[in-house]
Amino acid sequence: MSKLYENPVVKWIEFRMPIISFIDHSVGTGYPTPKNLNYWWNFGSLAGMALVIMIASGIVLAMHYTPHVDHAFNSVERIMRDVNYGWLIRYIHMNGGSAFFIAVYIHMFRGMYFGSYKYPRELLWIIGVFLILAMMATAFMGYVLPWGQMSFWGATVITNLFSAIPYVGDYIVTLLWGGFSVDNPTLNRFYSLHYLMPFVIFALVFLHLWALHQHRSNNPTGVDIKNDETDCIPFHPYYTMKDLFGIGIFMLLFLGFVFFAPNFFGEPDNYIEANPLVTPPHIVPEWYFLPFYAILRAFTADFFMYIPISWLMSAKLAGVIAMFASILLLIFLPWLDGCKVRSMRFRPYSAMFFWIFFLDCMVLGYIGAKSPEGARIIIGQIATFWYFFHLVVIIPVVSRLETPKPIPDSIAASVLKDGDAPQAAE
C-alpha cells in the first residue's frame, strides 16, 4: 500500500481528497481487526452485497414499471416477457430481498449469541435494529407493487392495522391509502417510498459502519483488544479474502435460486391480478414477516396475555402493539442483559436459552405461514408468550444470576495454544 501512495496521481488526489487513505484505514491494511473472527462475521458483508444488488436491480426495474392500478400487473408481465433479460433482473430483485433478510437475520442472531450489543457497542446495535425496521417497511411496500392478489390483500390487511390506534388510527389509514380504500394513490405512495427507502437504508448502513469502526468488531470470545500487534491482523488481505470466499458461496446459492427455483419464496396467488371483489382463502405475507404476523394473530379475546389488559384496549390493538414491541424491545437488549461477559461460549445457561429462543422464532415463523385454526392457535400463543418472556424475564434474570466460565486473558491467548492461561470471569 505504501508504494501506491508514491504514485503521482494518487498523491495529487490524496492531497485534495484523502479517499485512498480513508479506504485503507476503513477496510485495508490500516484497519486492525481481531484475529479470531470466524465465518459468522461474513454475514455483515453479505448483507451489504445484497443491498447493492437490490438497489442496482431496483433502479433498472423502475425504468420499466408503471405505477398505476390499471397497468402495474401488466407492466411486471412485460418486464418478464418483453424486456431483454427482464425476467433475470426481476428474479434477482425478488430473491435478493430474501437473501438480504437471511443475511441480516443471521447477522442479528450472531450478534445476540456473541454479545455484540454490549458496551461499548450499544449504539451500533440500536442502529442495526432501526435498519431492520427500515428493511421491513421497504419490503412491505415493494411486495405491493406487482399488484397481484396477495399484494393487494396484504396491503389492505396490514394498513388496516393502524385503524386500531385510538383517535388517529383512521386518519393514518386514510393517509396511507390516499383515499378510502387501497387504490391507485396507495400504489403511487408505495412506489415512491419503495424507491426512496433503500437510500435511507444505505444511510443507516453508513452510520452502522461508522459506529462499528469506532470500537471495531466484537469477536467470538467477546474479549477486548489489548494489544493490536498480538490480538489483531490487518483487515486486508486476510478478511477481504475471507469475505470474497463467503461472497462466492453466497452468489452460488443465490443464483441457484434465481435460475432453478425463482419462485421458491413467493406465493402463487400473486401471479393473479389484484381483484378487490375476490378475497384469497389465506392471506400470507412474505416469509421474513411470518414470526411477527404470528405474534399479531396470537392476540385473541381468550389469549391469557391479553385478558389482564382487555379493559384497556381491543385485542387488535394489543396485537399491533405486540408486533411492533417484538422488534423495538431488541433496542433495550444491551441493558436487559446484565452479564459482564459478552460471548455465550462462556455462559452455558444463556446459550441454552438462546437456542430455545431461536427455535421459538422458527415455530412462530411456521405458525405465521399456516391458517389460524385448531392447535395452531394455542401453539402460536405459547410461542408468542415465550418470545416476550425470554426478552423481558429470562435474559435479565439469567444474565445476572449465572456464573460464567473462565474467559481467555486476551484474543491472542484464545487463538494461540501457548497463550496465557485463562482467568476467571468477573
ZIQUI-V5397 format. One record per residue. N is the residue number from 1. SS is DSSP state (a for helix, b for strand, c for the rest). PHI is phi in radians with two decimals (NA if undefined). D_CENTER is the distance of its C-alpha to the mean C-alpha in whole Angstrom. Layout:
N_SS_PHI_D_CENTER / N_SS_PHI_D_CENTER
This chain:
1_c_NA_35 / 2_a_-1.10_38 / 3_a_-1.15_40 / 4_a_-1.09_37 / 5_a_-1.20_38 / 6_c_-1.42_42 / 7_c_-1.12_41 / 8_a_-1.06_43 / 9_a_-1.17_41 / 10_a_-1.11_38 / 11_a_-1.05_40 / 12_a_-1.08_41 / 13_a_-1.18_37 / 14_a_-1.06_36 / 15_a_-1.13_39 / 16_a_-1.66_38 / 17_c_-2.67_34 / 18_c_-1.28_33 / 19_a_-1.33_30 / 20_a_-1.13_31 / 21_a_-1.17_31 / 22_a_-1.10_28 / 23_a_-1.12_26 / 24_a_-1.08_28 / 25_a_-1.31_27 / 26_a_-1.65_23 / 27_a_-2.42_23 / 28_c_-2.12_26 / 29_c_-1.20_29 / 30_c_-1.55_29 / 31_c_-1.99_26 / 32_b_-1.23_27 / 33_b_-2.27_24 / 34_b_-0.88_24 / 35_c_-1.35_26 / 36_c_-1.88_25 / 37_c_-1.18_21 / 38_c_-1.82_20 / 39_a_-1.24_18 / 40_a_-1.13_15 / 41_a_-1.44_15 / 42_a_-1.29_15 / 43_a_-1.28_11 / 44_a_-1.16_11 / 45_a_-1.19_13 / 46_a_-1.16_12 / 47_a_-1.11_9 / 48_a_-1.10_11 / 49_a_-1.10_14 / 50_a_-1.10_12 / 51_a_-1.11_11 / 52_a_-1.09_15 / 53_a_-1.07_16 / 54_a_-1.14_14 / 55_a_-1.16_16 / 56_a_-1.11_19 / 57_a_-1.22_19 / 58_a_-1.14_19 / 59_a_-1.09_21 / 60_a_-1.16_24 / 61_a_-1.11_23 / 62_a_-1.10_24 / 63_c_-1.19_27 / 64_c_-2.03_28 / 65_c_-1.47_26 / 66_c_-2.02_28 / 67_c_-1.44_27 / 68_c_-2.52_30 / 69_c_-1.07_30 / 70_c_-1.43_33 / 71_c_-2.22_32 / 72_a_-1.03_28 / 73_a_-1.08_28 / 74_a_-1.20_31 / 75_a_-1.18_29 / 76_a_-1.16_26 / 77_a_-1.12_29 / 78_a_-1.14_31 / 79_a_-1.00_28 / 80_a_-1.21_28 / 81_a_-1.86_32 / 82_c_-1.89_33 / 83_c_-1.34_31 / 84_c_-1.02_32 / 85_c_1.01_29 / 86_a_-1.10_27 / 87_a_-1.04_26 / 88_a_-1.20_24 / 89_a_-1.12_22 / 90_a_-1.20_21 / 91_a_-1.16_20 / 92_a_-1.11_18 / 93_a_-1.19_16 / 94_a_-1.05_16 / 95_a_-1.36_15 / 96_a_-1.10_13 / 97_a_-1.07_10 / 98_a_-1.15_10 / 99_a_-1.09_10 / 100_a_-1.06_7 / 101_a_-1.18_5 / 102_a_-1.05_7 / 103_a_-1.09_7 / 104_a_-1.23_4 / 105_a_-1.11_5 / 106_a_-1.13_8 / 107_a_-1.03_8 / 108_a_-1.21_7 / 109_a_-1.12_10 / 110_a_-1.07_12 / 111_a_-1.09_12 / 112_a_-1.19_13 / 113_a_-1.20_16 / 114_c_-1.67_17 / 115_c_1.20_17 / 116_c_-1.27_15 / 117_c_-1.60_15 / 118_c_-1.42_19 / 119_c_-0.81_21 / 120_c_-1.79_22 / 121_c_-1.88_18 / 122_a_-1.06_17 / 123_a_-1.16_16 / 124_a_-0.98_14 / 125_a_-1.17_12 / 126_a_-1.10_12 / 127_a_-1.06_11 / 128_a_-1.08_8 / 129_a_-1.14_8 / 130_a_-1.15_9 / 131_a_-1.07_7 / 132_a_-1.11_4 / 133_a_-1.07_8 / 134_a_-1.13_9 / 135_a_-1.08_7 / 136_a_-1.14_8 / 137_a_-1.08_11 / 138_a_-1.11_11 / 139_a_-1.14_11 / 140_a_-1.09_13 / 141_a_-1.16_16 / 142_a_-1.18_16 / 143_a_-1.17_16 / 144_a_-1.37_19 / 145_a_-1.07_21 / 146_c_-1.11_23 / 147_c_1.00_25 / 148_b_-1.57_25 / 149_a_-1.05_26 / 150_a_-1.22_22 / 151_a_-1.09_21 / 152_a_-1.14_24 / 153_a_-1.32_24 / 154_a_-1.10_20 / 155_a_-1.12_21 / 156_a_-1.11_24 / 157_a_-1.16_22 / 158_a_-1.20_19 / 159_a_-1.16_21 / 160_a_-1.15_24 / 161_a_-1.05_22 / 162_a_-1.18_23 / 163_a_-1.17_26 / 164_a_-1.30_26 / 165_c_-1.22_26 / 166_c_-1.06_30 / 167_c_1.23_32 / 168_c_-1.85_29 / 169_a_-1.01_27 / 170_a_-1.13_29 / 171_a_-1.16_29 / 172_a_-1.11_26 / 173_a_-1.08_26 / 174_a_-1.08_29 / 175_a_-1.12_27 / 176_a_-1.14_24 / 177_a_-1.33_26 / 178_c_1.28_29 / 179_c_3.08_31 / 180_c_-1.98_32 / 181_c_-2.85_30 / 182_c_-1.23_27 / 183_c_-2.63_29 / 184_a_-1.02_29 / 185_a_-1.05_28 / 186_a_-1.11_25 / 187_a_-1.07_24 / 188_a_-1.13_25 / 189_a_-1.05_23 / 190_a_-1.18_20 / 191_a_-1.12_21 / 192_a_-1.10_22 / 193_a_-1.23_19 / 194_a_-1.14_16 / 195_a_-1.31_18 / 196_a_-1.34_18 / 197_a_-1.03_14 / 198_a_-1.01_13 / 199_a_-1.34_16 / 200_a_-1.16_14 / 201_a_-1.05_11 / 202_a_-1.06_13 / 203_a_-1.13_15 / 204_a_-1.15_12 / 205_a_-1.11_12 / 206_a_-1.04_16 / 207_a_-1.13_16 / 208_a_-1.05_13 / 209_a_-1.21_15 / 210_a_-1.09_18 / 211_a_-1.15_18 / 212_a_-1.10_17 / 213_a_-1.27_20 / 214_a_-1.15_22 / 215_a_-2.15_22 / 216_c_1.10_21 / 217_c_-1.23_18 / 218_c_-1.23_19 / 219_c_-2.51_20 / 220_c_-0.99_21 / 221_c_-1.49_24 / 222_c_1.28_22 / 223_c_-1.51_26 / 224_c_-1.20_26 / 225_c_-1.19_28 / 226_c_-1.90_31 / 227_c_-2.63_33 / 228_a_-1.02_31 / 229_a_-1.24_34 / 230_a_-1.77_34 / 231_a_-1.69_30 / 232_b_-2.17_28 / 233_b_-2.34_29 / 234_b_-1.11_28 / 235_a_-1.04_24 / 236_a_-1.88_27 / 237_a_-1.70_28 / 238_a_-1.13_26 / 239_a_-1.53_23 / 240_a_-1.15_23 / 241_a_-1.19_25 / 242_a_-1.14_22 / 243_a_-1.16_19 / 244_a_-1.12_21 / 245_a_-1.11_22 / 246_a_-1.10_18 / 247_a_-1.13_18 / 248_a_-1.07_21 / 249_a_-1.12_20 / 250_a_-1.02_17 / 251_a_-1.17_19 / 252_a_-1.07_21 / 253_a_-1.19_19 / 254_a_-1.07_17 / 255_a_-1.23_21 / 256_a_-1.07_22 / 257_a_-1.21_20 / 258_a_-1.04_21 / 259_a_-1.59_24 / 260_a_-1.98_25 / 261_c_-2.55_23 / 262_c_-1.14_21 / 263_c_-1.85_21 / 264_c_-1.02_20 / 265_c_-1.64_16 / 266_c_-1.68_18 / 267_c_-2.02_21 / 268_a_-0.99_25 / 269_a_-1.11_25 / 270_a_-1.39_24 / 271_a_-1.66_26 / 272_c_-1.90_29 / 273_b_-1.06_29 / 274_c_-0.98_28 / 275_c_-2.37_31 / 276_c_-1.12_31 / 277_c_-1.64_34 / 278_c_-2.18_33 / 279_c_-1.61_30 / 280_c_-1.07_28 / 281_c_-1.10_29 / 282_c_-2.53_25 / 283_c_-1.50_23 / 284_c_-2.17_19 / 285_c_-1.33_16 / 286_c_-1.09_13 / 287_a_-1.02_12 / 288_a_-1.31_9 / 289_a_-1.70_10 / 290_a_-1.04_13 / 291_a_-1.04_13 / 292_a_-1.30_13 / 293_a_-1.16_16 / 294_a_-1.15_18 / 295_a_-1.11_17 / 296_a_-1.02_19 / 297_a_-1.33_21 / 298_a_-1.17_22 / 299_c_-1.47_24 / 300_c_-2.03_28 / 301_c_-1.06_31 / 302_c_-1.79_32 / 303_c_-1.28_29 / 304_a_-1.10_30 / 305_a_-1.31_27 / 306_a_-1.56_28 / 307_a_-0.92_32 / 308_c_-1.10_32 / 309_c_-1.95_31 / 310_c_-1.11_32 / 311_c_-1.36_35 / 312_c_-1.59_32 / 313_c_-2.71_30 / 314_c_-1.35_29 / 315_a_-1.10_27 / 316_a_-1.11_25 / 317_a_-1.14_25 / 318_a_-1.07_24 / 319_a_-1.15_21 / 320_a_-1.11_20 / 321_a_-1.09_20 / 322_a_-1.11_18 / 323_a_-1.09_15 / 324_a_-1.26_14 / 325_a_-1.14_16 / 326_a_-1.09_13 / 327_a_-1.65_10 / 328_a_-1.15_13 / 329_a_-1.07_15 / 330_a_-1.11_12 / 331_a_-1.03_14 / 332_a_-1.59_17 / 333_a_-0.98_16 / 334_a_-1.02_18 / 335_a_-1.74_21 / 336_a_-1.20_21 / 337_c_-1.50_21 / 338_c_-1.74_25 / 339_c_-1.41_25 / 340_c_-1.37_26 / 341_c_-1.49_25 / 342_c_-1.37_21 / 343_c_-1.28_21 / 344_a_-1.36_21 / 345_a_-1.07_24 / 346_a_-1.92_26 / 347_c_-2.27_25 / 348_a_-1.05_26 / 349_a_-1.25_26 / 350_a_-1.10_23 / 351_a_-1.10_21 / 352_a_-1.08_23 / 353_a_-1.20_21 / 354_a_-1.06_18 / 355_a_-1.21_19 / 356_a_-1.13_20 / 357_a_-1.09_17 / 358_a_-1.06_15 / 359_a_-1.12_17 / 360_a_-1.07_17 / 361_a_-1.12_14 / 362_a_-1.14_15 / 363_a_-1.09_18 / 364_a_-1.05_16 / 365_a_-1.08_15 / 366_a_-1.15_18 / 367_a_-1.13_20 / 368_a_-1.12_18 / 369_a_-1.47_19 / 370_c_-1.86_22 / 371_c_-1.20_25 / 372_c_-1.39_26 / 373_c_-2.64_29 / 374_c_1.05_31 / 375_a_-1.16_30 / 376_a_-1.09_26 / 377_a_-1.11_26 / 378_a_-1.13_27 / 379_a_-1.09_25 / 380_a_-1.09_22 / 381_a_-1.22_24 / 382_a_-1.14_24 / 383_a_-1.12_21 / 384_a_-1.12_19 / 385_a_-1.01_22 / 386_a_-1.17_21 / 387_a_-0.98_17 / 388_a_-1.29_19 / 389_a_-1.10_22 / 390_a_-1.12_20 / 391_a_-1.24_18 / 392_a_-1.61_21 / 393_a_-2.03_24 / 394_a_-1.05_23 / 395_a_-1.07_21 / 396_a_-1.08_24 / 397_a_-1.31_27 / 398_a_-1.13_26 / 399_a_-1.11_25 / 400_a_-1.60_28 / 401_a_-1.72_31 / 402_c_-1.27_29 / 403_c_-1.73_31 / 404_c_-1.19_29 / 405_c_-1.25_31 / 406_c_-1.04_32 / 407_b_-1.87_30 / 408_c_-1.11_31 / 409_c_-1.23_33 / 410_c_-2.75_31 / 411_a_-1.11_29 / 412_a_-1.05_32 / 413_a_-1.15_33 / 414_a_-1.38_30 / 415_a_-1.70_31 / 416_c_-1.56_34 / 417_c_-1.14_37 / 418_c_-1.69_39 / 419_c_-1.27_37 / 420_c_-1.13_38 / 421_c_-1.16_38 / 422_c_-1.17_35 / 423_b_-2.03_36 / 424_c_-1.21_35 / 425_c_-1.30_32 / 426_c_-1.34_33
